[in-house]
């Protein structure tokens, strides 16, 4: 009996995925449980096992193609089994799955866009004219890559996670009215507080600056909930949960594991959880649930010689916080010119949802918490 191979739902919020690689070719034998293909999402790469034993009779979705969850990717059948009825059935179901207005269908055809790759914002997920126009802008933003005849030392394929990261960055710039504010933070008290706390901890338990950033940011988001929001059909939704994503660089690309309900956790709990997530990210062991549900992101480049940068908002979040290195700097402190450890914070936010003054109020409060760390625990 023939079996359909479908795009799996790898997480609660996953709506679509890209086929990264097929590990079998059409006509090859496959065993149940054998790794069959690779799925890429905007958060993770996962290998998917075969649901049945037989011959990979037909690949319907080639590598590099993005389709909705539940879409049929291929068919496994017994040798010589007729699958024409399944192909006809699949073509009919694929057409029915895509809800789009007549105008949207016509526009998509004119622009050469596949409706299966467009996310609908109308009632019940229906694709509207505006959705098609937005998809066209996103496609234009990707642009045609030039042909370069020059000799190369090395060529890294622009695919998989790297391509998905690129597409998300373009999407962020095209959809968000991004503005960045910066502030200098005196880290003197916090560094001393951290030093004393770490004296009584094992090396593997020691607190990092990022741990304090997460806790302080969670406190600030409780006070200024408009920064912990997202734009949706109903309007600007201020979210109940404060789930902070932390950008982690790995050899395979950038991942953003999430500390859930960071405002309800102690500094020690945050530190332990972050260490586990970073380790999983660098070992390529992150699960979809580790990467879902973020409401605000922190990117810390303090380990490099970077003072100020412009972090890009992680859609559909409202804002992202960038942290630079801490540098001994001459400043006026208590009426005297002296050397103090100064760190710069950069807050990028979506001006469609938040105006400059409210965003500045949030950043000012966060600065105050970091400069007076005892306030974080009041």
Long-range contacts (C-beta under 8 A, 24 or more apart in sequence): 1-78, 1-81, 2-54, 2-57, 2-75, 2-76, 2-77, 2-78, 2-81, 2-83, 2-86, 3-51, 3-52, 3-54, 3-75, 3-76, 3-77, 4-72, 4-74, 4-75, 4-86, 4-90, 5-36, 5-37, 5-50, 5-51, 5-72, 5-73, 5-74, 5-75, 5-76, 6-70, 6-71, 6-72, 6-73, 7-39, 7-61, 7-67, 7-68, 7-69, 7-70, 7-71, 7-73, 8-39, 8-48, 8-69, 9-69, 9-70, 10-39, 10-41, 10-44, 10-46, 10-288, 11-41, 11-43, 11-44, 11-288, 11-289, 11-291, 11-292, 12-289, 12-292, 12-293, 13-292, 13-293, 14-41, 14-69, 14-288, 15-68, 15-69, 15-119, 16-41, 16-66, 16-67, 16-68, 16-69, 16-117, 16-119, 17-41, 17-66, 17-67, 17-69, 18-64, 18-65, 18-66, 18-67, 18-164, 19-61, 19-62, 19-63, 19-64, 19-65, 19-67, 19-73, 20-45, 20-63, 20-64, 20-159, 20-160, 21-63, 22-59, 22-62, 22-63, 23-47, 24-56, 25-56, 26-56, 26-57, 26-58, 26-59, 27-55, 27-56, 27-57, 28-55, 28-56, 29-54, 29-55, 29-56, 30-54, 30-55, 30-56, 30-76, 37-73, 37-74, 40-160, 40-161, 40-164, 41-164, 41-288, 42-164, 42-167, 42-168, 43-255, 43-256, 43-288, 43-291, 43-292, 44-255, 44-286, 44-287, 44-288, 44-291, 45-160, 45-161, 45-252, 45-284, 46-288, 50-76, 51-76, 52-76, 54-78, 54-79, 55-79, 57-81, 57-83, 58-83, 58-87, 60-90, 64-159, 66-116, 66-117, 67-116, 67-117, 68-97, 68-116, 70-97, 71-97, 71-116, 98-127, 99-124, 99-125, 99-126, 99-127, 100-126, 100-127, 100-128, 101-126, 101-127, 101-128, 101-129, 103-129, 104-128, 104-129, 104-131, 104-132, 107-132, 107-133, 108-132, 108-135, 111-135, 111-136, 111-139, 113-139, 121-233, 134-174, 134-175, 137-174, 138-167, 138-170, 138-171, 138-174, 141-170, 141-171, 141-173, 141-174, 142-166, 142-167, 142-170, 160-253, 161-252, 161-253, 162-253, 165-253, 165-254, 168-314, 168-315, 169-312, 171-315, 172-312, 172-313, 172-314, 172-315, 173-312, 175-315, 176-313, 176-315, 176-350, 176-352, 177-350, 177-351, 177-352, 178-312, 178-313, 178-348, 178-349, 178-350, 178-351, 179-348, 179-349, 179-351, 179-356, 179-359, 180-310, 180-311, 180-346, 180-347, 180-348, 180-349, 181-346, 181-347, 181-349, 181-356, 181-359, 181-360, 181-363, 182-308, 182-344, 182-345, 182-346, 182-347, 183-344, 183-345, 183-347, 183-363, 183-364, 183-367, 184-342, 184-343, 184-344, 185-342, 185-343, 185-344, 185-345, 185-367, 185-370, 185-371, 186-331, 186-333, 186-340, 186-341, 186-342, 186-371, 187-326, 187-340, 187-341, 187-342, 187-343, 187-370, 187-371, 188-340, 188-341, 188-371, 189-371, 189-372, 189-373, 190-370, 190-371, 190-373, 191-326, 191-341, 193-373, 193-374, 204-275, 205-268, 205-271, 205-272, 206-271, 207-267, 207-268, 207-271, 208-271, 208-274, 209-300, 209-302, 209-323, 209-326, 209-343, 210-246, 210-274, 210-298, 210-300, 210-302, 210-323, 211-267, 211-270, 211-271, 211-274, 212-267, 212-370, 212-373, 212-376, 213-298, 213-300, 213-321, 213-323, 213-370, 214-244, 214-246, 214-259, 214-262, 214-270, 214-274, 214-298, 215-262, 215-265, 215-267, 215-270, 215-376, 216-366, 216-369, 216-370, 216-373, 216-376, 217-244, 217-262, 217-296, 217-298, 217-321, 217-366, 218-242, 218-244, 218-262, 218-263, 219-263, 219-369, 219-376, 220-362, 220-365, 220-366, 220-369, 221-263, 221-295, 221-296, 221-362, 222-263, 223-362, 223-365, 224-358, 224-361, 224-362, 224-365, 226-318, 226-353, 226-354, 226-358, 227-296, 227-318, 227-319, 227-349, 227-354, 227-358, 227-359, 227-362, 228-295, 228-296, 228-318, 229-295, 229-318, 229-353, 229-354, 230-295, 230-316, 230-317, 230-318, 231-316, 231-318, 231-350, 231-352, 231-353, 232-316, 236-353, 239-295, 241-293, 241-295, 242-295, 242-296, 243-293, 243-294, 243-295, 243-296, 244-294, 244-295, 244-296, 244-297, 244-298, 245-291, 245-294, 245-296, 245-297, 245-298, 245-314, 245-317, 246-274, 246-277, 246-278, 246-297, 246-298, 246-299, 246-300, 247-297, 247-298, 247-299, 247-300, 248-277, 248-278, 248-281, 248-282, 250-281, 250-282, 250-284, 251-282, 252-284, 255-281, 255-286, 255-291, 256-291, 256-294, 256-297, 256-314, 257-281, 257-286, 257-290, 257-291, 258-290, 258-291, 258-292, 258-293, 258-294, 260-293, 267-376, 267-377, 296-320, 296-321, 297-321, 298-322, 298-323, 299-323, 301-325, 302-326, 302-343, 307-344, 308-344, 308-346, 309-346, 310-346, 310-348, 311-346, 311-348, 312-348, 313-348, 313-349, 313-350, 318-349, 318-350, 318-353, 318-354, 319-347, 319-348, 319-349, 319-350, 319-354, 319-359, 320-347, 320-348, 320-349, 321-345, 321-346, 321-347, 321-366, 322-346, 322-347, 322-348, 343-370
